[in-house]
Amino acid sequence: MSTLHTVNKSPFEKRSLESCLGYVKAGSSVLLYEDAVYGAIKGTAIAAKMSAAADVKFFVMGPDLKARGVSEDKLLDGIEVVDYAAFVKMAAENDRVQAWV
């Protein structure tokens, strides 16, 4: 069963992303949006934990990156930038959506 995990809180203010990473399984996807996009930046405290998540696909919401002035070249390798249409498609394609708030 595939799961799309969504995280919207900054990993530097709340532990939502860290909790998500503790439960995410291989074959799942994680979408970072709103302030959670800060967790996708290279060289941060959470970057090593995200990189260690085996066989998990990571996505960030492009409009949220832009709204926060974060350029795509600052993102961890392998993270895909998506738009709202892709988010809806991912939600429909997965068996479950788990929101980490």
N, C-alpha and C positions, 0 to 999 in steps of 0.2 A: 504494500500500500504506500503510495507516494504522498508526501506531505509538503506543502508550501508553508514555511515558517515566516511570519512577518514581524519585523521589529521596528519601532518608531522612536524609541528613546535613546539619547546619547549614551554610549557606554561609559562616559566619564561623569555621568550624573546618576545613572541607575544601572542595575545589574541585569537588565532584560536580555541583552545580547549574550552575556556570559552564561546566563541560565539556559538560553536557547541552545548554545553550543554544547552544553552538558547533556542535552537530550536528543539533539539532531542525529539522525541515522544516515548511513550511506544511501545514496539515491534520492535524498531529499534536497529541497531548495530553500535558500534563505534570501528574503528580500529585505533590504535596508531602505527605509524611507524616513522622511522628516529628519529629525536630528540624529537618527541612527546612522546616517550616511557618514558621519565622522568616524565610525568604526571601520570603514573601508580604507582609511588613509594609511599609507606605508609609514613604518617607523613608530607607530603608536603602541601603547601597552597591550592592546587587544589584538594587534596584528598577528602575533605569533600563534595565538589561540585559533584565530580564523584560518591561518595557513595550515595548522595541524589537523583541521577537520577533513578527514579522508573521504573522498568520493561525494562531496557535498558541493552543489552549485551555488555560488553567491551572485546576487544581483543588487544593484542600487538604482534608485529612481533618479533619472537624469534631471528632471525639473527641480528636484530637491537639492541636488548637487549645485546646480546653477544658482538657485536662490541663496545658497550659503557661500557662494564664491569659491567653491572647490572645483579645481580643474581635474579632468579625467586622468591626466598624467601623474597625479598624486595617489592614485588608487593602487591597491595591492594587485599583483599579477593575477589574471584569471577572473577578475570580477567583471561582470557584464553590466553595462548601463542600459536601462530599459525606460520605456515611457508608459503612460497610463494604459494604453491599449494592450501592451505586453503583459502588464500586471493583471488585467482582467483575463487575458488568455491563460496565464499561468494558474490563476485561481480556478478556472474552469477545467484545466487539464489535470490537475492534481486531485487525488481522492479526498484530501482534507486540507483545510487551511487552519493553522494554529497561530493566533496572534499573541505576541509577547509584549505586554504593556507594563 
